[in-house]
């Protein structure tokens, strides 16, 4: 399942996670964001409890996006369990299942 996070809930969601967290920075008007969404859903389903997948709407939550220098969307950031200070991996632009899977696999136990 892909959960929504906000500027207010972001740090708590990351720091309390016992598994890697993949964050999708997106906006409803973004075509590549919408095209990546089914692949993100598939990743969340297939990896289940091995990874936490969340989405952050950059139109409504600009503070976290600015904090990590997100200037293009979609941007996908991977955070190690419990560490919201810096991403461990990043990809900007459309991402299919293979790209997303490859992004998180090094961090999945």
ABEGO torsion letter per residue (X at the ends): XBBBBBAAAAAAAAAABABBBBBBBBBAABAAAAAAAAAAAAAAAAAEAABBBBBBBAAABAAAAAAAGBABOBBBBBBBBGBAABBABBBBEBBBAAAAAAAAAAABX
